[in-house]
Amino acid sequence: MKISKMWKAVVAAIVAGAGTLSTALADDTVTAAEGWAAGLAVLAALGFTWAVPNRQPEPPTSTVTGL
């Protein structure tokens, strides 16, 4: 499966934001500090995921040996 660098970062940001907001909603309210934390989590996930390159596929190797 091939995932572009952009979509990898978008999915990471969504997961980070949803995780932070689900924790913030434990008391049925989101304070300003919790909102800032969710926003920073999204930005951090975008930045770190964008900065890390995808692993390059290894070239296929032959498993056939001479007899």
PQR file of N, CA, C, O and H, with PARSE charges and radii, in Angstrom:
ATOM      1  N   MET A   1       0.846  -1.169   0.000 -0.4000 1.5000
ATOM      2  CA  MET A   1       0.000   0.000   0.000 -0.0000 2.0000
ATOM      3  C   MET A   1       0.890   1.230   0.000  0.5500 1.7000
ATOM      4  O   MET A   1       1.875   1.298   0.735 -0.5500 1.4000
ATOM      5  N   LYS A   2       0.541   2.187  -0.818 -0.4000 1.5000
ATOM      6  CA  LYS A   2       1.341   3.401  -0.944 -0.0000 2.0000
ATOM      7  C   LYS A   2       0.533   4.600  -0.441  0.5500 1.7000
ATOM      8  O   LYS A   2      -0.521   4.923  -0.990 -0.5500 1.4000
ATOM      9  H   LYS A   2      -0.260   2.132  -1.415  0.4000 1.0000
ATOM     10  N   ILE A   3       1.033   5.248   0.595 -0.4000 1.5000
ATOM     11  CA  ILE A   3       0.361   6.421   1.162 -0.0000 2.0000
ATOM     12  C   ILE A   3       1.276   7.615   0.953  0.5500 1.7000
ATOM     13  O   ILE A   3       2.455   7.580   1.307 -0.5500 1.4000
ATOM     14  H   ILE A   3       1.889   4.986   1.041  0.4000 1.0000
ATOM     15  N   SER A   4       0.722   8.666   0.377 -0.4000 1.5000
ATOM     16  CA  SER A   4       1.545   9.843   0.134 -0.0000 2.0000
ATOM     17  C   SER A   4       1.899  10.521   1.447  0.5500 1.7000
ATOM     18  O   SER A   4       1.255  10.293   2.471 -0.5500 1.4000
ATOM     19  H   SER A   4      -0.235   8.694   0.090  0.4000 1.0000
ATOM     20  N   LYS A   5       2.920  11.350   1.406 -0.4000 1.5000
ATOM     21  CA  LYS A   5       3.374  12.056   2.597 -0.0000 2.0000
ATOM     22  C   LYS A   5       2.289  12.980   3.144  0.5500 1.7000
ATOM     23  O   LYS A   5       2.161  13.143   4.357 -0.5500 1.4000
ATOM     24  H   LYS A   5       3.443  11.535   0.574  0.4000 1.0000
ATOM     25  N   MET A   6       1.518  13.577   2.257 -0.4000 1.5000
ATOM     26  CA  MET A   6       0.479  14.497   2.691 -0.0000 2.0000
ATOM     27  C   MET A   6      -0.605  13.773   3.482  0.5500 1.7000
ATOM     28  O   MET A   6      -0.990  14.237   4.555 -0.5500 1.4000
ATOM     29  H   MET A   6       1.623  13.445   1.271  0.4000 1.0000
ATOM     30  N   TRP A   7      -1.102  12.658   2.982 -0.4000 1.5000
ATOM     31  CA  TRP A   7      -2.190  11.953   3.646 -0.0000 2.0000
ATOM     32  C   TRP A   7      -1.741  11.328   4.951  0.5500 1.7000
ATOM     33  O   TRP A   7      -2.528  11.216   5.891 -0.5500 1.4000
ATOM     34  H   TRP A   7      -0.789  12.281   2.110  0.4000 1.0000
ATOM     35  N   LYS A   8      -0.487  10.922   5.016 -0.4000 1.5000
ATOM     36  CA  LYS A   8       0.047  10.391   6.268 -0.0000 2.0000
ATOM     37  C   LYS A   8      -0.004  11.468   7.346  0.5500 1.7000
ATOM     38  O   LYS A   8      -0.357  11.179   8.489 -0.5500 1.4000
ATOM     39  H   LYS A   8       0.152  11.013   4.253  0.4000 1.0000
ATOM     40  N   ALA A   9       0.342  12.696   7.000 -0.4000 1.5000
ATOM     41  CA  ALA A   9       0.328  13.805   7.953 -0.0000 2.0000
ATOM     42  C   ALA A   9      -1.099  14.188   8.336  0.5500 1.7000
ATOM     43  O   ALA A   9      -1.361  14.496   9.499 -0.5500 1.4000
ATOM     44  H   ALA A   9       0.629  12.931   6.071  0.4000 1.0000
ATOM     45  N   VAL A  10      -2.012  14.173   7.390 -0.4000 1.5000
ATOM     46  CA  VAL A  10      -3.406  14.524   7.669 -0.0000 2.0000
ATOM     47  C   VAL A  10      -4.028  13.510   8.630  0.5500 1.7000
ATOM     48  O   VAL A  10      -4.709  13.895   9.581 -0.5500 1.4000
ATOM     49  H   VAL A  10      -1.799  13.922   6.445  0.4000 1.0000
ATOM     50  N   VAL A  11      -3.799  12.237   8.391 -0.4000 1.5000
ATOM     51  CA  VAL A  11      -4.350  11.208   9.275 -0.0000 2.0000
ATOM     52  C   VAL A  11      -3.754  11.335  10.674  0.5500 1.7000
ATOM     53  O   VAL A  11      -4.473  11.200  11.664 -0.5500 1.4000
ATOM     54  H   VAL A  11      -3.245  11.924   7.619  0.4000 1.0000
ATOM     55  N   ALA A  12      -2.458  11.590  10.766 -0.4000 1.5000
ATOM     56  CA  ALA A  12      -1.819  11.757  12.076 -0.0000 2.0000
ATOM     57  C   ALA A  12      -2.406  12.959  12.813  0.5500 1.7000
ATOM     58  O   ALA A  12      -2.619  12.890  14.023 -0.5500 1.4000
ATOM     59  H   ALA A  12      -1.875  11.700   9.962  0.4000 1.0000
ATOM     60  N   ALA A  13      -2.670  14.050  12.110 -0.4000 1.5000
ATOM     61  CA  ALA A  13      -3.245  15.240  12.734 -0.0000 2.0000
ATOM     62  C   ALA A  13      -4.662  14.976  13.225  0.5500 1.7000
ATOM     63  O   ALA A  13      -5.030  15.410  14.317 -0.5500 1.4000
ATOM     64  H   ALA A  13      -2.497  14.106  11.127  0.4000 1.0000
ATOM     65  N   ILE A  14      -5.448  14.281  12.443 -0.4000 1.5000
ATOM     66  CA  ILE A  14      -6.822  13.968  12.845 -0.0000 2.0000
ATOM     67  C   ILE A  14      -6.829  13.084  14.087  0.5500 1.7000
ATOM     68  O   ILE A  14      -7.606  13.309  15.015 -0.5500 1.4000
ATOM     69  H   ILE A  14      -5.150  13.928  11.556  0.4000 1.0000
ATOM     70  N   VAL A  15      -5.963  12.083  14.098 -0.4000 1.5000
ATOM     71  CA  VAL A  15      -5.902  11.178  15.250 -0.0000 2.0000
ATOM     72  C   VAL A  15      -5.436  11.926  16.498  0.5500 1.7000
ATOM     73  O   VAL A  15      -5.989  11.725  17.580 -0.5500 1.4000
ATOM     74  H   VAL A  15      -5.332  11.900  13.345  0.4000 1.0000
ATOM     75  N   ALA A  16      -4.431  12.781  16.362 -0.4000 1.5000
ATOM     76  CA  ALA A  16      -3.938  13.548  17.513 -0.0000 2.0000
ATOM     77  C   ALA A  16      -5.010  14.502  18.043  0.5500 1.7000
ATOM     78  O   ALA A  16      -5.210  14.604  19.254 -0.5500 1.4000
ATOM     79  H   ALA A  16      -3.982  12.944  15.484  0.4000 1.0000
ATOM     80  N   GLY A  17      -5.689  15.191  17.146 -0.4000 1.5000
ATOM     81  CA  GLY A  17      -6.742  16.110  17.568 -0.0000 2.0000
ATOM     82  C   GLY A  17      -7.920  15.395  18.206  0.5500 1.7000
ATOM     83  O   GLY A  17      -8.453  15.846  19.220 -0.5500 1.4000
ATOM     84  H   GLY A  17      -5.526  15.107  16.163  0.4000 1.0000
ATOM     85  N   ALA A  18      -8.326  14.279  17.611 -0.4000 1.5000
ATOM     86  CA  ALA A  18      -9.456  13.527  18.167 -0.0000 2.0000
ATOM     87  C   ALA A  18      -9.106  12.938  19.528  0.5500 1.7000
ATOM     88  O   ALA A  18      -9.936  12.933  20.437 -0.5500 1.4000
ATOM     89  H   ALA A  18      -7.892  13.913  16.787  0.4000 1.0000
ATOM     90  N   GLY A  19      -7.896  12.450  19.668 -0.4000 1.5000
ATOM     91  CA  GLY A  19      -7.482  11.897  20.957 -0.0000 2.0000
ATOM     92  C   GLY A  19      -7.435  12.950  22.038  0.5500 1.7000
ATOM     93  O   GLY A  19      -7.861  12.708  23.167 -0.5500 1.4000
ATOM     94  H   GLY A  19      -7.221  12.454  18.930  0.4000 1.0000
ATOM     95  N   THR A  20      -6.920  14.112  21.702 -0.4000 1.5000
ATOM     96  CA  THR A  20      -6.846  15.194  22.679 -0.0000 2.0000
ATOM     97  C   THR A  20      -8.241  15.703  23.048  0.5500 1.7000
ATOM     98  O   THR A  20      -8.529  15.951  24.219 -0.5500 1.4000
ATOM     99  H   THR A  20      -6.573  14.309  20.784  0.4000 1.0000
ATOM    100  N   LEU A  21      -9.093  15.855  22.049 -0.4000 1.5000
ATOM    101  CA  LEU A  21     -10.450  16.350  22.335 -0.0000 2.0000
ATOM    102  C   LEU A  21     -11.288  15.317  23.083  0.5500 1.7000
ATOM    103  O   LEU A  21     -12.118  15.691  23.911 -0.5500 1.4000
ATOM    104  H   LEU A  21      -8.858  15.653  21.098  0.4000 1.0000
ATOM    105  N   SER A  22     -11.091  14.038  22.812 -0.4000 1.5000
ATOM    106  CA  SER A  22     -11.854  13.027  23.552 -0.0000 2.0000
ATOM    107  C   SER A  22     -11.473  13.030  25.026  0.5500 1.7000
ATOM    108  O   SER A  22     -12.321  12.816  25.893 -0.5500 1.4000
ATOM    109  H   SER A  22     -10.416  13.735  22.139  0.4000 1.0000
ATOM    110  N   THR A  23     -10.201  13.271  25.305 -0.4000 1.5000
ATOM    111  CA  THR A  23      -9.778  13.393  26.699 -0.0000 2.0000
ATOM    112  C   THR A  23     -10.341  14.667  27.321  0.5500 1.7000
ATOM    113  O   THR A  23     -10.752  14.661  28.482 -0.5500 1.4000
ATOM    114  H   THR A  23      -9.513  13.444  24.600  0.4000 1.0000
ATOM    115  N   ALA A  24     -10.363  15.748  26.563 -0.4000 1.5000
ATOM    116  CA  ALA A  24     -10.873  17.019  27.079 -0.0000 2.0000
ATOM    117  C   ALA A  24     -12.373  16.950  27.351  0.5500 1.7000
ATOM    118  O   ALA A  24     -12.869  17.643  28.239 -0.5500 1.4000
ATOM    119  H   ALA A  24     -10.029  15.753  25.621  0.4000 1.0000
ATOM    120  N   LEU A  25     -13.092  16.133  26.607 -0.4000 1.5000
ATOM    121  CA  LEU A  25     -14.543  16.042  26.769 -0.0000 2.0000
ATOM    122  C   LEU A  25     -14.964  15.074  27.868  0.5500 1.7000
ATOM    123  O   LEU A  25     -16.152  14.782  28.004 -0.5500 1.4000
ATOM    124  H   LEU A  25     -12.689  15.570  25.886  0.4000 1.0000
ATOM    125  N   ALA A  26     -14.023  14.575  28.650 -0.4000 1.5000
ATOM    126  CA  ALA A  26     -14.364  13.647  29.726 -0.0000 2.0000
ATOM    127  C   ALA A  26     -15.294  14.296  30.748  0.5500 1.7000
ATOM    128  O   ALA A  26     -16.109  13.610  31.364 -0.5500 1.4000
ATOM    129  H   ALA A  26     -13.058  14.812  28.540  0.4000 1.0000
ATOM    130  N   ASP A  27     -15.181  15.610  30.933 -0.4000 1.5000
ATOM    131  CA  ASP A  27     -16.054  16.319  31.868 -0.0000 2.0000
ATOM    132  C   ASP A  27     -17.148  17.114  31.147  0.5500 1.7000
ATOM    133  O   ASP A  27     -17.747  18.016  31.733 -0.5500 1.4000
ATOM    134  H   ASP A  27     -14.519  16.167  30.432  0.4000 1.0000
ATOM    135  N   ASP A  28     -17.407  16.785  29.886 -0.4000 1.5000
ATOM    136  CA  ASP A  28     -18.463  17.399  29.061 -0.0000 2.0000
ATOM    137  C   ASP A  28     -18.256  18.873  28.765  0.5500 1.7000
ATOM    138  O   ASP A  28     -19.216  19.571  28.439 -0.5500 1.4000
ATOM    139  H   ASP A  28     -16.921  16.053  29.410  0.4000 1.0000
ATOM    140  N   THR A  29     -17.031  19.363  28.868 -0.4000 1.5000
ATOM    141  CA  THR A  29     -16.734  20.749  28.509 -0.0000 2.0000
ATOM    142  C   THR A  29     -15.286  20.858  28.056  0.5500 1.7000
ATOM    143  O   THR A  29     -14.419  20.112  28.513 -0.5500 1.4000
ATOM    144  H   THR A  29     -16.251  18.796  29.132  0.4000 1.0000
ATOM    145  N   VAL A  30     -15.040  21.787  27.162 -0.4000 1.5000
ATOM    146  CA  VAL A  30     -13.681  22.019  26.673 -0.0000 2.0000
ATOM    147  C   VAL A  30     -13.277  23.431  27.083  0.5500 1.7000
ATOM    148  O   VAL A  30     -13.889  24.411  26.659 -0.5500 1.4000
ATOM    149  H   VAL A  30     -15.744  22.392  26.791  0.4000 1.0000
ATOM    150  N   THR A  31     -12.249  23.522  27.906 -0.4000 1.5000
ATOM    151  CA  THR A  31     -11.767  24.830  28.340 -0.0000 2.0000
ATOM    152  C   THR A  31     -10.836  25.398  27.271  0.5500 1.7000
ATOM    153  O   THR A  31     -10.466  24.711  26.319 -0.5500 1.4000
ATOM    154  H   THR A  31     -11.752  22.726  28.251  0.4000 1.0000
ATOM    155  N   ALA A  32     -10.472  26.643  27.447 -0.4000 1.5000
ATOM    156  CA  ALA A  32      -9.570  27.289  26.490 -0.0000 2.0000
ATOM    157  C   ALA A  32      -8.214  26.578  26.462  0.5500 1.7000
ATOM    158  O   ALA A  32      -7.628  26.393  25.395 -0.5500 1.4000
ATOM    159  H   ALA A  32     -10.772  27.201  28.220  0.4000 1.0000
ATOM    160  N   ALA A  33      -7.727  26.188  27.620 -0.4000 1.5000
ATOM    161  CA  ALA A  33      -6.438  25.495  27.679 -0.0000 2.0000
ATOM    162  C   ALA A  33      -6.502  24.153  26.957  0.5500 1.7000
ATOM    163  O   ALA A  33      -5.551  23.766  26.277 -0.5500 1.4000
ATOM    164  H   ALA A  33      -8.203  26.338  28.487  0.4000 1.0000
ATOM    165  N   GLU A  34      -7.614  23.446  27.103 -0.4000 1.5000
ATOM    166  CA  GLU A  34      -7.778  22.165  26.407 -0.0000 2.0000
ATOM    167  C   GLU A  34      -7.891  22.375  24.900  0.5500 1.7000
ATOM    168  O   GLU A  34      -7.396  21.560  24.122 -0.5500 1.4000
ATOM    169  H   GLU A  34      -8.386  23.760  27.656  0.4000 1.0000
ATOM    170  N   GLY A  35      -8.533  23.451  24.489 -0.4000 1.5000
ATOM    171  CA  GLY A  35      -8.613  23.777  23.060 -0.0000 2.0000
ATOM    172  C   GLY A  35      -7.238  24.085  22.479  0.5500 1.7000
ATOM    173  O   GLY A  35      -6.893  23.636  21.386 -0.5500 1.4000
ATOM    174  H   GLY A  35      -8.935  24.113  25.121  0.4000 1.0000
ATOM    175  N   TRP A  36      -6.456  24.863  23.235 -0.4000 1.5000
ATOM    176  CA  TRP A  36      -5.089  25.152  22.784 -0.0000 2.0000
ATOM    177  C   TRP A  36      -4.262  23.869  22.712  0.5500 1.7000
ATOM    178  O   TRP A  36      -3.475  23.685  21.783 -0.5500 1.4000
ATOM    179  H   TRP A  36      -6.735  25.227  24.123  0.4000 1.0000
ATOM    180  N   ALA A  37      -4.440  22.990  23.686 -0.4000 1.5000
ATOM    181  CA  ALA A  37      -3.691  21.725  23.688 -0.0000 2.0000
ATOM    182  C   ALA A  37      -4.056  20.880  22.475  0.5500 1.7000
ATOM    183  O   ALA A  37      -3.186  20.257  21.866 -0.5500 1.4000
ATOM    184  H   ALA A  37      -5.079  23.139  24.441  0.4000 1.0000
ATOM    185  N   ALA A  38      -5.331  20.857  22.123 -0.4000 1.5000
ATOM    186  CA  ALA A  38      -5.761  20.100  20.940 -0.0000 2.0000
ATOM    187  C   ALA A  38      -5.177  20.707  19.667  0.5500 1.7000
ATOM    188  O   ALA A  38      -4.725  19.987  18.778 -0.5500 1.4000
ATOM    189  H   ALA A  38      -6.038  21.364  22.617  0.4000 1.0000
ATOM    190  N   GLY A  39      -5.190  22.025  19.588 -0.4000 1.5000
ATOM    191  CA  GLY A  39      -4.612  22.687  18.410 -0.0000 2.0000
ATOM    192  C   GLY A  39      -3.124  22.446  18.289  0.5500 1.7000
ATOM    193  O   GLY A  39      -2.617  22.201  17.194 -0.5500 1.4000
ATOM    194  H   GLY A  39      -5.558  22.611  20.310  0.4000 1.0000
ATOM    195  N   LEU A  40      -2.423  22.513  19.400 -0.4000 1.5000
ATOM    196  CA  LEU A  40      -0.980  22.244  19.375 -0.0000 2.0000
ATOM    197  C   LEU A  40      -0.686  20.784  19.042  0.5500 1.7000
ATOM    198  O   LEU A  40       0.303  20.487  18.372 -0.5500 1.4000
ATOM    199  H   LEU A  40      -2.835  22.712  20.290  0.4000 1.0000
ATOM    200  N   ALA A  41      -1.537  19.875  19.503 -0.4000 1.5000
ATOM    201  CA  ALA A  41      -1.346  18.462  19.168 -0.0000 2.0000
ATOM    202  C   ALA A  41      -1.502  18.239  17.666  0.5500 1.7000
ATOM    203  O   ALA A  41      -0.748  17.473  17.066 -0.5500 1.4000
ATOM    204  H   ALA A  41      -2.341  20.116  20.047  0.4000 1.0000
ATOM    205  N   VAL A  42      -2.483  18.911  17.063 -0.4000 1.5000
ATOM    206  CA  VAL A  42      -2.682  18.797  15.609 -0.0000 2.0000
ATOM    207  C   VAL A  42      -1.471  19.349  14.861  0.5500 1.7000
ATOM    208  O   VAL A  42      -0.964  18.714  13.937 -0.5500 1.4000
ATOM    209  H   VAL A  42      -3.095  19.533  17.551  0.4000 1.0000
ATOM    210  N   LEU A  43      -1.013  20.527  15.264 -0.4000 1.5000
ATOM    211  CA  LEU A  43       0.142  21.137  14.586 -0.0000 2.0000
ATOM    212  C   LEU A  43       1.410  20.305  14.769  0.5500 1.7000
ATOM    213  O   LEU A  43       2.192  20.155  13.831 -0.5500 1.4000
ATOM    214  H   LEU A  43      -1.425  21.042  16.015  0.4000 1.0000
ATOM    215  N   ALA A  44       1.614  19.773  15.953 -0.4000 1.5000
ATOM    216  CA  ALA A  44       2.795  18.944  16.202 -0.0000 2.0000
ATOM    217  C   ALA A  44       2.741  17.669  15.370  0.5500 1.7000
ATOM    218  O   ALA A  44       3.751  17.254  14.803 -0.5500 1.4000
ATOM    219  H   ALA A  44       0.978  19.895  16.715  0.4000 1.0000
ATOM    220  N   ALA A  45       1.573  17.049  15.295 -0.4000 1.5000
ATOM    221  CA  ALA A  45       1.441  15.832  14.496 -0.0000 2.0000
ATOM    222  C   ALA A  45       1.692  16.121  13.022  0.5500 1.7000
ATOM    223  O   ALA A  45       2.356  15.341  12.338 -0.5500 1.4000
ATOM    224  H   ALA A  45       0.752  17.386  15.756  0.4000 1.0000
ATOM    225  N   LEU A  46       1.161  17.243  12.528 -0.4000 1.5000
ATOM    226  CA  LEU A  46       1.403  17.617  11.134 -0.0000 2.0000
ATOM    227  C   LEU A  46       2.892  17.841  10.882  0.5500 1.7000
ATOM    228  O   LEU A  46       3.452  17.330   9.912 -0.5500 1.4000
ATOM    229  H   LEU A  46       0.621  17.876  13.083  0.4000 1.0000
ATOM    230  N   GLY A  47       3.516  18.601  11.754 -0.4000 1.5000
ATOM    231  CA  GLY A  47       4.925  18.945  11.557 -0.0000 2.0000
ATOM    232  C   GLY A  47       5.846  17.743  11.638  0.5500 1.7000
ATOM    233  O   GLY A  47       6.686  17.540  10.762 -0.5500 1.4000
ATOM    234  H   GLY A  47       3.061  19.016  12.542  0.4000 1.0000
ATOM    235  N   PHE A  48       5.691  16.941  12.691 -0.4000 1.5000
ATOM    236  CA  PHE A  48       6.585  15.796  12.860 -0.0000 2.0000
ATOM    237  C   PHE A  48       6.368  14.742  11.783  0.5500 1.7000
ATOM    238  O   PHE A  48       7.329  14.156  11.284 -0.5500 1.4000
ATOM    239  H   PHE A  48       5.008  17.107  13.403  0.4000 1.0000
ATOM    240  N   THR A  49       5.107  14.497  11.422 -0.4000 1.5000
ATOM    241  CA  THR A  49       4.834  13.486  10.398 -0.0000 2.0000
ATOM    242  C   THR A  49       5.317  13.956   9.034  0.5500 1.7000
ATOM    243  O   THR A  49       5.809  13.154   8.240 -0.5500 1.4000
ATOM    244  H   THR A  49       4.327  14.973  11.827  0.4000 1.0000
ATOM    245  N   TRP A  50       5.183  15.234   8.759 -0.4000 1.5000
ATOM    246  CA  TRP A  50       5.645  15.773   7.476 -0.0000 2.0000
ATOM    247  C   TRP A  50       7.171  15.719   7.391  0.5500 1.7000
ATOM    248  O   TRP A  50       7.726  15.498   6.315 -0.5500 1.4000
ATOM    249  H   TRP A  50       4.783  15.885   9.404  0.4000 1.0000
ATOM    250  N   ALA A  51       7.844  15.920   8.516 -0.4000 1.5000
ATOM    251  CA  ALA A  51       9.308  15.971   8.525 -0.0000 2.0000
ATOM    252  C   ALA A  51       9.952  14.599   8.353  0.5500 1.7000
ATOM    253  O   ALA A  51      11.064  14.502   7.833 -0.5500 1.4000
ATOM    254  H   ALA A  51       7.393  16.099   9.390  0.4000 1.0000
ATOM    255  N   VAL A  52       9.277  13.552   8.777 -0.4000 1.5000
ATOM    256  CA  VAL A  52       9.856  12.207   8.690 -0.0000 2.0000
ATOM    257  C   VAL A  52       9.536  11.634   7.311  0.5500 1.7000
ATOM    258  O   VAL A  52       8.365  11.507   6.954 -0.5500 1.4000
ATOM    259  H   VAL A  52       8.374  13.631   9.199  0.4000 1.0000
ATOM    260  N   PRO A  53      10.562  11.286   6.533 -0.5600 1.5000
ATOM    261  CA  PRO A  53      10.303  10.766   5.188  0.2800 2.0000
ATOM    262  C   PRO A  53       9.772   9.340   5.228  0.5500 1.7000
ATOM    263  O   PRO A  53      10.040   8.582   6.161 -0.5500 1.4000
ATOM    264  N   ASN A  54       9.011   8.994   4.193 -0.4000 1.5000
ATOM    265  CA  ASN A  54       8.552   7.620   4.052 -0.0000 2.0000
ATOM    266  C   ASN A  54       9.746   6.724   3.756  0.5500 1.7000
ATOM    267  O   ASN A  54      10.703   7.154   3.112 -0.5500 1.4000
ATOM    268  H   ASN A  54       8.793   9.610   3.435  0.4000 1.0000
ATOM    269  N   ARG A  55       9.692   5.493   4.220 -0.4000 1.5000
ATOM    270  CA  ARG A  55      10.764   4.545   3.961 -0.0000 2.0000
ATOM    271  C   ARG A  55      10.720   4.146   2.486  0.5500 1.7000
ATOM    272  O   ARG A  55       9.657   3.851   1.940 -0.5500 1.4000
ATOM    273  H   ARG A  55       8.915   5.144   4.743  0.4000 1.0000
ATOM    274  N   GLN A  56      11.869   4.141   1.865 -0.4000 1.5000
ATOM    275  CA  GLN A  56      11.957   3.758   0.465 -0.0000 2.0000
ATOM    276  C   GLN A  56      11.883   2.238   0.346  0.5500 1.7000
ATOM    277  O   GLN A  56      12.490   1.531   1.151 -0.5500 1.4000
ATOM    278  H   GLN A  56      12.733   4.381   2.308  0.4000 1.0000
ATOM    279  N   PRO A  57      11.154   1.725  -0.639 -0.5600 1.5000
ATOM    280  CA  PRO A  57      11.072   0.268  -0.787  0.2800 2.0000
ATOM    281  C   PRO A  57      12.432  -0.310  -1.179  0.5500 1.7000
ATOM    282  O   PRO A  57      13.182   0.283  -1.954 -0.5500 1.4000
ATOM    283  N   GLU A  58      12.721  -1.472  -0.625 -0.4000 1.5000
ATOM    284  CA  GLU A  58      13.974  -2.132  -0.957 -0.0000 2.0000
ATOM    285  C   GLU A  58      13.828  -2.831  -2.304  0.5500 1.7000
ATOM    286  O   GLU A  58      12.762  -3.359  -2.621 -0.5500 1.4000
ATOM    287  H   GLU A  58      12.111  -1.954   0.005  0.4000 1.0000
ATOM    288  N   PRO A  59      14.894  -2.835  -3.094 -0.5600 1.5000
ATOM    289  CA  PRO A  59      14.810  -3.528  -4.377  0.2800 2.0000
ATOM    290  C   PRO A  59      14.655  -5.029  -4.142  0.5500 1.7000
ATOM    291  O   PRO A  59      15.205  -5.571  -3.182 -0.5500 1.4000
ATOM    292  N   PRO A  60      13.912  -5.695  -5.014 -0.5600 1.5000
ATOM    293  CA  PRO A  60      13.727  -7.139  -4.836  0.2800 2.0000
ATOM    294  C   PRO A  60      15.050  -7.887  -4.997  0.5500 1.7000
ATOM    295  O   PRO A  60      15.894  -7.536  -5.820 -0.5500 1.4000
ATOM    296  N   THR A  61      15.195  -8.910  -4.196 -0.4000 1.5000
ATOM    297  CA  THR A  61      16.406  -9.732  -4.290 -0.0000 2.0000
ATOM    298  C   THR A  61      16.031 -11.106  -4.800  0.5500 1.7000
ATOM    299  O   THR A  61      14.933 -11.602  -4.551 -0.5500 1.4000
ATOM    300  H   THR A  61      14.509  -9.196  -3.526  0.4000 1.0000
ATOM    301  N   SER A  62      16.937 -11.695  -5.499 -0.4000 1.5000
ATOM    302  CA  SER A  62      16.691 -13.022  -6.060 -0.0000 2.0000
ATOM    303  C   SER A  62      16.954 -14.076  -4.996  0.5500 1.7000
ATOM    304  O   SER A  62      17.963 -14.025  -4.293 -0.5500 1.4000
ATOM    305  H   SER A  62      17.830 -11.292  -5.702  0.4000 1.0000
ATOM    306  N   THR A  63      16.037 -15.034  -4.884 -0.4000 1.5000
ATOM    307  CA  THR A  63      16.206 -16.114  -3.926 -0.0000 2.0000
ATOM    308  C   THR A  63      16.618 -17.406  -4.608  0.5500 1.7000
ATOM    309  O   THR A  63      16.758 -18.440  -3.954 -0.5500 1.4000
ATOM    310  H   THR A  63      15.218 -15.075  -5.456  0.4000 1.0000
ATOM    311  N   VAL A  64      16.813 -17.353  -5.922 -0.4000 1.5000
ATOM    312  CA  VAL A  64      17.198 -18.535  -6.681 -0.0000 2.0000
ATOM    313  C   VAL A  64      18.719 -18.697  -6.592  0.5500 1.7000
ATOM    314  O   VAL A  64      19.470 -17.760  -6.867 -0.5500 1.4000
ATOM    315  H   VAL A  64      16.699 -16.514  -6.453  0.4000 1.0000
ATOM    316  N   THR A  65      19.149 -19.866  -6.216 -0.4000 1.5000
ATOM    317  CA  THR A  65      20.587 -20.152  -6.162 -0.0000 2.0000
ATOM    318  C   THR A  65      20.962 -21.115  -7.266  0.5500 1.7000
ATOM    319  O   THR A  65      20.161 -21.950  -7.685 -0.5500 1.4000
ATOM    320  H   THR A  65      18.539 -20.627  -5.993  0.4000 1.0000
ATOM    321  N   GLY A  66      22.172 -20.989  -7.721 -0.4000 1.5000
ATOM    322  CA  GLY A  66      22.658 -21.887  -8.772 -0.0000 2.0000
ATOM    323  C   GLY A  66      22.911 -23.288  -8.247  0.5500 1.7000
ATOM    324  O   GLY A  66      23.349 -23.470  -7.111 -0.5500 1.4000
ATOM    325  H   GLY A  66      22.823 -20.311  -7.380  0.4000 1.0000
ATOM    326  N   LEU A  67      22.635 -24.263  -9.075 -0.4000 1.5000
ATOM    327  CA  LEU A  67      22.861 -25.644  -8.667 -0.0000 2.0000
ATOM    328  C   LEU A  67      24.110 -26.195  -9.243  0.5500 1.7000
ATOM    329  O   LEU A  67      24.446 -27.353  -8.993 -0.5500 1.4000
ATOM    330  H   LEU A  67      22.279 -24.115  -9.998  0.4000 1.0000
TER
END
